[in-house]
Amino acid sequence: MSVRDVALVPYSLRFRHPWPSADGPRDLREGAILLLDEEEGATGFGDTAPWPGFGTETLASSQAALALAAKFLVGLSADSYLEAIGQLPRLAPVAASPAARYAIDLALHDLAAQRAGVPIARLLGGERALSQVSVNATIPRLDEKKTVQAATSAVERGAKTIKVKVGGAALGDDVARVASLRGAVGPEIAIRLDANQAWSEAEAIEALGALAAFDLEYVEQPVAAENLEGLARVRAKTGVPIAADEAVRDAETARRILALGAADVIILKPMVLGGLHASLRVAALVREWGKEVVVTSLLESPVGRAGALHLAAALGPSRHAHGVSTGLRFTSEQSGEDFDAVGSVPVPSTPGLGVEFTAGARAAAVRLAPAEREVS
């Protein structure tokens, strides 16, 4: 029992509204699905989809890394899938590409969980794994009226946590949006803000001072990712709970953030951290420091988002909603999965990842020519 073939299926998803990033608004989300086909017919699915603002890798470089990694993957035996995941940070073709490592990590976890007859969440988390995960609703940088409309619609459909994009506009506009939002949804709904590194340190202190009156759950990444000392000062001077997002690249950056007292919450993006295995290591570190984690997707395909959902479920109960239901941000989806919901999302209960892949989508697969298996 071993991996017989490796292939990639490119995808492109269009946002309903331009999505903010460190490099400006994005209209499209592009990536590729990794297929690992076993000799016996099972397939493991992964996803590679680097995002601007999270490192320097590109989709092309991650795909190139995966093509080279085919040498490692073809012929890999079933009893060594989980061991192989631990080797990925040292495997030359994918060492510099967290997105490529996530694709391989997820596909191998998918195959291992199928063989074990359990969902990935149960494989990772055992009995503590959740069957349902609380999720936030995310609102992009819309005007005040549309922000309120989107939030009230989400609350009517069951959302208990609203995440609002801020920054990139006049502070008065953001204050008006959040004030109207709080007035519309009432005190029981959690409101978290995401600035996506939009402010300087001084601007962040001013903005959070003005926004703190609206009982915020936390504010994600108010300053530049590399300015960890500044993030700590913003947290200390404003008293507003801070979540580190773009600043979290690996276990070492998470450790530095925690040591500086720069964040109350660490955001785990498995696409950025290099897989489910690496994300669990960071989560364990954060909990050792007495802080909390929130899992979010990186706006990937249903395959990538399902991986983040399984990770959130494997971590067990949390007082914070996770950001893993983001498919509603796109105009169309190639999935009939019900894990793009509002409020809470059921975790797939079938063995493995639990995502179906249509024959039509598979027809677009680009086979990564296998060579003799090599281990670095």
N, C-alpha and C positions, 0 to 999 in steps of 0.2 A: 504494500500500500504506500504510494508515494505520489508526488506532484508530477504530472505528465506534461503539462503545457502552461504557458503564461501568456496573457493577452491584456490589452488595454482597450477600453471603449471611451472615446472622448465624449464630453457633454458640454452643453451651454444652456444656462438658465437665465431668463430675463427677469429683472426686478420689476415689481409693480411701480415702485418709486426709486429714483436714483439713491444708491446706498452710500453713506459716507465712508471714506477710508482716509488713511494718512496721505494718499496721493490724489485725493479728490473724489468726487462722486463716481460711482460705478453703475453702469446700466446692465452689465452681464456678469454672470458668475460662471467661470469656466474651470473644468477639471477633467479627470479621467478615472474611470472605474477599472480597478485591477481585478482580473479573473485568474484564479489558480485552480486549474482543473486536475482532479485526481484521476489515476488510472481506472478506478472503480466507478467513476461517473459523478462524484460529488464535486461541487465548486465552492471555493471560498471567495468572498467579495471584499475588496478594499477600495479606498478612494484617495486620490492625490489631488489636492486643490490649494496650492499656496495662495496667500492673500497679500496684496500690497500693504506694507506697514508692519508685517511680521517677518523680519529677516530679508535676505537678499535673494533667496531662491525664486525661481520662476517655474511656471508649469512645464516649460520646455526642459529645464534642468532637472526637475524631479522625474519627468518621463525618461530622460536619458539615464538617470541613475537606476530606474527600474529596469530599463533594457539591459543594463550591465548586470543587475542583480539576478536576472534570469538564470545566469550561470550557477548561482547559489541555490536558487529555488527549484529548478528542474531536477528531479530525482530525490528531493528531500523526503525522507520517510515519515510516515504518520506519527511514529513514536517519538520523533524529535522536533515536532512543530513548536512546542512551547519553549524548548531549549534554544531553538533557532532564533526566537524572538529576542532572547537575551543577548544574542550575538550581534544584533543589528547595529547598535551604536559603534561597533568596532569593524563593521563590514565596509570596506573602502567605497564601494559604489554609492551607498546610501548614508554614510556617516554624516555628510554635510547637508543632507536633505531630510528634515523632520517630516515633511509631507509624504515623501516616498517611504520613510520608515512607518508612518501611520498606515499607509496602504498595505504594506506587507504584514505588519503587526495585526491589523484588523482581519485580513484574509486568512492568516494562519489561526487566529483565535476562532474565526468562523468555522474552519475545518475541524479544529480540535473540539469545539463545542458540539458540532454535528456528530463527531465520533463518540463523544461522551453522552449524547442524547439529551443535552440540556441547553437552554439559552446561554448566550455569552455572559449575561449578567449573573447567572447562577454559577457558571464556571469560575468567574472572578470573585464573586462575593459570597458564595455559599448560601447558607440559610438566611443571612441578613439581607440578601438581595430583594429589592422591592418589585412588586408586580405592577405598580402604578407610580409615576413620577410627577411631582408638582412642577409646573412650568410657568414662566412669565410670558406675557404678551409684549411684543416690542413695537414701538412706534417711532418711525424715522423723523427727520426734521420737517414736520408739517407745520402749517400755520396754526394759530391758536384754535380756531374753530374746528379744523380737521383733526387736530390732536385730541380735542375733547370728544368729538364724534367717534374716532377710532377707539379711544379708551372706554367710553361708555358701552360701545358695541361689544368689546372684549369682555367687559365685566358682566354684561347680560348673558354672555355665552359661558361664563364660569371662571373667568380670570380673577385671581386673588392678588396678583403682582403685575404691575405695569412698569415697563422699562422704557424710558424716553430718551432719545438722542438730543443732546444739547451742545452748545458751542457752535462756532461758525456763523453766529448772528449777533446782533446787539443783545447785551445782557438783559435789557428791559424786555425784549421780546421773549427770551427764555423764562424770565420771572413771570410774565403774564401768562405764558403757556402753562407753566407748572401750577400757578395759582388757580387758574381756571380748571385745570385737571383735578387738583385736590378738592376744589369746591364741588365738582361734578361727581366724583367717585366716593367722596366721604372719607372718614377717618379710618375705616377698617381695611381699606385696600393699601397694600404696600406699594410705594413708588420708589423706584431706583432710577438714577440718571446715568447716562454714558456720554462722556465728553470726547472720547476718542482722541486724547492728547491735544485738544483744541486750544488750551489756555497756557499762557505763561504762568509762572508761579504766582506773581502778583495778581494776575487776572483770576486765577483759580481761587485765591483767598478772598478776593472781592465777590466773585460769583457765588461761592459756597456760603459766604456770609449773608448774601441776599436770599439764597434759596433754602437755607437751613430752616426757615420758619415753616416749611411745608412738610415737616416730619418725614425726612427721607430715610429710606432703608439703608442706602449707601450711594456713593458716586464712583463710577468706574473711571479710572485713568484720566484724572483732570489735567495732568501735565505730561510732558514728553516721557516716553518709556525709559530713556537713558538717565533721566533726572531723578534718581531714587532718593537722594537727599532732599530734593525739592518736594517730592511726594510726601516724605516724612514731615517736612515743615508745614505743608498744607494741612495734613491731618492734625498736627499738634495745635496749629493756630486757629483752626476753624471748629474743631470738635465734631466734624461731620464724619461718619464712618466712610472709609475709603476701600475700594476694591482695586487691586492691581490686575491689569489685563495684558495690554501690549508689553508691559515690562516683564512678564513671566515667560521666559524662553526655555528654561530647564530647571533642574533642581537647584543648581548653584545660584541662579538669579532669584529664585524663590527664597532661598536661605538668606541672601543679602537683604531682600525686602523685609523679611521677618526680623532680622537682626537690627535693622534700622528703625523698626517700629513704623514702617511706612504704610501698612495696610491692615485692615481688619478681616478682609476676605481676599483669598487668592482665586483667580479665575483659571480653571483648567480647560484648555482647548487641546484635545488629543492630536489634532492636525498640526498644531504648533509644537507640542511637546514631544512628538515622535512616536505616538502610539498609546494604547491602553496601558501597557506595562509601565511605561515611563510616567504616565499620568497618575497611576496608583502609587508610585514611589513618591511623587511630589505631594499627593494627598496625605500620605502617611507622615511626611515631614511637617506639613502645615498643622496637622492635628497634634503632633508632638509639641508644637509651640502654642497650643491652645487656641488656634485660629480656625477659621472655617473656609470651606471651598465651595465654589459653585461651578458646575460644568456647563460649558456653552459649546455650541457647534461653531464652525467658521463659515456658516451659510453654504454648506456643501450639498451634494446630491443626497437623495434618501439613504444611500449606503453609508456615507460619512456621518450623517445625522443619526442614523440608527446606532452606529458605534458609540457616539457621545451619549445617547440615551441609555445604552447598556452600561456604560461607565457610571453614569449618575445613579442608576438602579443598584449597581454593585456596591456603591459606597454606603448604602443604607439610608435611614431616615435623616432628614435635614430640615432646619427651620427656614431655609431659603429655597425659593423656587429656582429651578435650573433653566438655562437658556437653550433648550434642545428642540424646541418646536418652532422652526423658522421657515418651513416650506411654504407657509402662507404668504411669505414675502415675494414669491415668484408668480408670474402670470400663468405659468403652466407647469405641471409636474409629470414625470414619467413613472409615477408610482401611485398605487391605490392604497398605500399604507395609511392607517389611521393615527400614526404617531405625530401628525401635524395637526394638533388640536389646541384647544385653549383651556387653561386651568390645570388639567392633569392629563397625562398621556399613559395609556397602557403599554407596558413593555412586551415586545413579542415573546410569546411563550413556546414557540416551536424551537427545536434544536438549532443552535448556531445564531446567526445574525437575525434571521427572520424576515429578510427582504427578498421579494420575488424579482426576477429579472426576465423581461420578456424576450421571446425569440427574435423579435424585430430589433431590439437593442443589441442583442448579442451579434446580430448580423453585421454590425458596424465595428466589431472587434478587430484590432490590429494585433496580430500575433507577434510576440517578442521572440525572435528565433532562438531556440534553446541551443546551448553548447554543453560540453562536458561540465558537470558540476564542479565548481571550485569554491573552496572555503578560505577566507582571508582571516 
